[in-house]
Amino acid sequence: MTTLIKNIKELLQVRETSVSKVSGAGMAELPTIKNAFLIIKDNLIADFGSMENLPEIKVDKVINAEGRIVLPTWCDSHTHIVYAGNREQEFVDRINGFTYEEIANRGGGILNSAKKLNETSEEKIYEQSKLRLEEVMRLGTGAVEIKSGYGLTIEGELKMLRVIKKLAENYPISIKTTFLGAHAFPTHYKENKAGYIDEIITKMLPEIAQNKLADYVDVFCESGYFSVEETEKIMQAGIEFGLKPKIHVNQFNSIGGIQAGVKFNALSVDHLEIMNPEDIEALKGTETMPVALPSCSYFLSIPYTPAREMIKAGLPLALATDFNPGSTPSGNMNFVVATACIKMKMTPEEAINAATINGAYAMGLSDTHGSITKGKKANLIVTKPISSYYQIPYAFGSNLIEDVIIEGEII
């Protein structure tokens, strides 16, 4: 099957030679071709260029993209899409003045989601989760990472990971799976934290590794959750079972989690709402991708990741949704890109780079996703007719997507 997209107003994120990520000043550079074509062969990008150089080729399908922008689909490297029910009551509690920490101390938060998940059948969790996955695909996401972490028991965590595996088998979107058993301490382990960590390391990880249910291991390294020492112990165990770390750090406090992530060569460190100069310095020259979650800051009314300081320091930055029932009940990457521009003062070029090529890096998918490069997956967003790609973050409340192509097929 060969598809030609012609008369593209502007083709974004064109990389003749694939790059793994962009950093610092390079984040402001977004290569584009105006009045372009793109050829899809089966599920891969076969060719692209200026319309004046369009080769004579026999195709099965032609899409006329006159007046439209074409760019790679979003790469959302941090989500919790698989969960049961919702936490809308906590939303009202926050409006009435309760903090995230206060809600958690009252049995809400992650423990609330864990209770619901363990009471819900695997089939029902799958049915709820697939609707969320379908929604984010329609919103332009072509690769997504999904975490466990609402089980907090062996049975619950395995149930979540099986649901993620089933989603990956049934949908064309690329899915990476992260084991987040260390999301919070279950109530019955509150006075025996070492006991729960031992359960993660000696019972959960062997089972997950044996059944090949995860790509990564994650820990919520934060005051009141897992300490730096505990985080390092779990990361080390995950590595021994073949799982590379991706960790939650610096959401509410800077306690040394970034330094721990760098020490263990974590693929990404995510959240980063609270950053001090030492944290930024620790990330310089590393292979660890910082990931910002601006819609979480928006929803919780907490600080935004200091993107300008980090980019000025020469760091890369990725953007993701943090789609979850408690702090970000949205998987809309278009809103994330807009919020990064509006609240974090990222330029549209920086935000698009962060949501495509750098997001792909944060999932280990740089070779196949995140840019318009020959041989990469034909995962594309075709916008409605718009004046320029600046309109994507500018018109933050509008759906400007006309078509989403994943694996070469319009979904």
N, C-alpha and C positions, 0 to 999 in steps of 0.2 A: 504494500500500500504506500503510494507516494502522494504527498499533499504539498501543494504550493500555496503559501500565503504571499500575496503580492500587494503592491502599492501601499506598503506600511508607512504611515506618516513618519514614525521614528522607531527604530529597533534599539532597545536599551540593553545595557550590560553585555556588550559585544566583546568577547575575549578571543582573539585569534589563537593565542597560546593560553592554555588553561592556567589560572593562578589558584593557589589554595586559599588565600585570604588577602585582604587589603588592610593596611594599617596607617595610622597617623594622617599625614597630608594626602596620602594615596586614597583615603576614603572619600575625598572630595572629587575624585576623578571617576566619571561614569562614561565609558566609551559608548558612543551611539552611531547609528547610520540613519540618515534621513532618506525618505523615499526608497525604502528597502524591500527586499524579498527574503523569504526563508523557505527552505525545502525540508520537509520531514520525510524520512524513509523509514517505514514501519514505526518504531517507537523512539527513533533517534534524530537529532539534528544532522542533516546531511550536507547542507550548504546554506549560505546567506551572503548578502552583499547589496550593492546599490542596484536599483531597477535597470539602470543603463547597462549593467553587466549580467543581466538575467540570461542564463544559458538556455538553449533550446533543449527542452526535456519533456518527455511524455509523463504526464501525471494522472493520477486517478481522481484527484479532487483539487479544486481551486477555491481559496478563500480570498475575497477582495477586502483588504483591510484599509481602504482609503479613509483618511481622516483619523485613523486609530493608532494607538501606541501598542507595541508588543514588547513584553519583557518576560524574564523567567518567572515562574511561579514562586511564591514566597516559601522560604524554608524556616519552619517554626521549630526551633530546637529545644523548647521547654514547655511541656504541657502536662496536665493531669486529666486528660479527657475521659478516662475510664473511672467513673464513680457512680454511686447510687443516690437518687433523690436530689435534693438541693439544700442550701443553707440560707434561704431567703429571710428566715426569722432573724438570723444574725445580722443581716443587712439592716434591718429595722433597729436592732439593738445598737448598732454603731451610730445610726442617725440619732438615737436617744442618748448617746454619750459614752457608751462602753468602748474600750479600746480592744484591739485584736488580742492582746495578752489577757485582758480581763475576761473576755469571752472564752478563751481557751481554759483559763483557770476555773470557769464555771462548768466545765465539761463540754464546751462547744468546740469550734474549730476542727482540727484534724480528728480528734477523738469522736466528735459527732459524726463525721463522714465515715469513720471506721465502724462505728456501731451500725449505721445504715447499710454499709456494704456487706458486713458479715451477716446481716439479717435478710439480704436479698439474694435471690438465686443467680447463678452464673448466666442463665439464659436472659433474665430480665436486665442484668447489667450490660450484657452485650447489646440488647435491643435499645437501651437508652444511649449507650456509647456510640453506636453506629450512626445515630441521628446527628450527634455532635460532629462526628467525623465527616459525614456528608455535607454538613453546613460549612465547615471550614474549607472543604474542597471547593464548594461553590464560591467561596470568598477568595479563592486564588491560592490556597496553600497546596503545594505539590509534594512536600516532604515534611514529616512531622515526627517529633520524639514524643513518646508517651511513657509516663512513669507509673509505677505501682505506688504503694505507700498509704493506701486507705484500708489495708487489711490489718496490718500490725499483728497478725497471727500467721502461722505457716499456711494454714488453709486459705485464709483471706488473700495473702500475697500471691499465692500460686493461682488462685481463682482470677485475680486481676491480670496476671501475666498471661494466662491462657486466653482471656478475652482479647488482650492486645494482639496475641499471636493469630487469633481467628480473624481480627480486623485486617491484619497484614495479609492474610491469605485470601480474603474476600474482596479487597479493594485495590485499585491500581496505584494508589498513593504509596510512596516509600515511607515505611514506618521503622523507626529505631526504638528499642525497648530499654527502659532503665528500671532497675530494681531499687526501690526507695523504702525498704523496710525500716530504715533509720529516719523516719519522717517525724515521729514523736514516740514517747514511751507510753505503752498501754497502761491503763489505770492499775492493773494488778501487778505491774512492774515498777510503779512509782518509787517504791522503797527498795527496789532491787534492780537498779539500772544495769549493773554488771551482768545480771542474769539474762536480761533481754538482749544485750549485746552478744552474749554467749550463744543465745538462741539464733540470732541472725547469722553468726559466723559458723556455728557447728551444725545447724539444722537447715536453715533457709538457703544459704549459699550453696551447699553441696547439692541440694535438690534442684535448684535453679540451674546450676551448671550442668548437671547430669542430663536434664531435659532441654538444655539450650533455650532457655526462656528469656534471656536478657543479653543485651550488648554492653550495658554500662551499670555501674553501681553509684548510688547517690546517697548523700547524708545531709540532713538539715543541721548545719553547724551554726548554732545561735544560742545566746543566753536563754536558759530555761529549756533547751532542747538537748543537742549533743555538743559536748565540749570539744575543743581542738584535739585533745588526747584521744577521746572516744572516736572522733571522726577519723583520725589517722589510723587507729586500730581497724576500723571497718574498711577504710580504703585499702589498707594493706591486704586484708583478707580477700576483698573483692579482686584485687590484682592477682592474687594466688589462684583464684578460680577463673581467671581469664577475662575479668570485667574491668574495663578502664573507668577511672573515676570521672564523674561530673557532679559538682556539689553546689548546694545552696549556701551562700555566704553573704554576710554584711547586709542582711535585710533590715535589721533594727539596730545592730551593734557591730562594731569592728573588734573582733576578739582574736584575730590571727588565723581565721579560716582561709583567707586568700593565700597566705604564706604556706599553709598546710597543703592546699591544692597544688601550688607550684612545686612543692617538695615531692609530691607524689605524681607529678606530671599529669595532672587532671586535664582532660580534654577541654573542659570549660568550668568557669566559676560564675554562678548566676545569681542575680538580684542586684547586689552592689549599690544599694540606695545610700548606704553610709560608707564613704570612702575617705581615708586620710592619706596624706602624702606617702606614708610608708607602704600602704596598700598598692598605690599606683606604681611606686618604685619596684615593688616585688614582682609585678607583672612584666616589667620591661625585659625584652630579650628572651621571653619564654615562648613555649608552644601552646600555652593555655589561652583559650579565647574568653575574654570577658563578655558576659551576656546581660543586657539590660532588659527589664520587664516593665515598660512604662505604663501599661494599662493597669498593672497591680498598684503602682504608685497613685494613679488616678482614682482607683476604686477605694483604696484604703486611706487616701489623703496623707500619704507619707512622702518623704523626699524622693526626688527623681535622681537616677544615676547621673553623676556629673560628667556627661559625655564630653563637653568642651575641654575640661581639664585632662581627661584621659586621651582624647585625640591629640591635643597639643603636646602631650608627653610621648607621642609616637605609637600609642597602643592601637590595636584593632578593637572593634566593638561589634557585637551582634545584637539583634533585636529579636525578641520572642514574646509570646502572649502570656504564658503562665496560666492558660485556660484551666480553671479549677472551680469548685463550687463555693469556696469561701472568700477568696481574695481577688479573683478575676474570672467571673462567669461569662467570659467572652473569648472566642478564638479568632477574632477579626484582626488579621494582620494589617489590613488597610488602616484601621484605627490606630494600631501600634505605630505604624510609620508616621501617620499624621501627628500623633501625640509626641513622638520623638522630635519632630520638627517644632511643634508649638511649645512644648514644655521643656525640652532638653536642648533646644536651639541647635539641633542638627540640621544641616542643609538637606534638601531633598535627595541630592546625590549621595550624601553620607548615609542617610536613612535607607535608601534603596540598596546600597551596597551591604549595609548591616543586616538587611532582611532577606538578602539573596545569597551572595557568595560567602559572606561571613557566617550566616546561619547554616549554610551547608557544611562549612568547616566544623562548626560546633556539634554536628551530628556525624562527622566522619564521612561526609558525602561530597567532598570537594571535587572528586574525579568525575562525578556523574550529574551533579546538580548545581544550580546557583548562577549559571552564566549561559550566554548564547555562544556556545563553542561546539565545533564539529565533533560528533561522537558522543556528546552528552545527551541525556534524556530530553525528549521533546515535551517538556513541561512548560507551558506558556500561558500567560495572561494576555488576552486581547481586550483592550479597553473599548468602551463606547467612543464615538467621536469626541475628542477633547482638544483644547487649545494647545496644551503642552503637558509634559509629565509632572510639572509643578502642581497641576490641578489635582493630582492623586492625594497629596497631603492637604492641599488648600481646601478642597470641598470635602472636609472630613466626615460629614454626615451623609454623603451621597454614595450610592453603589455605582461606580463607574466601570464595572466589569461587564463586558458583553459575552465573552466566551472564556472558558478555562479548558485548556488542553493538557491532559495528563497521559503520559506514555503514547503520545501521538494521536489520541482520540479526544474529541470534544465530549466533556462529561455532561 
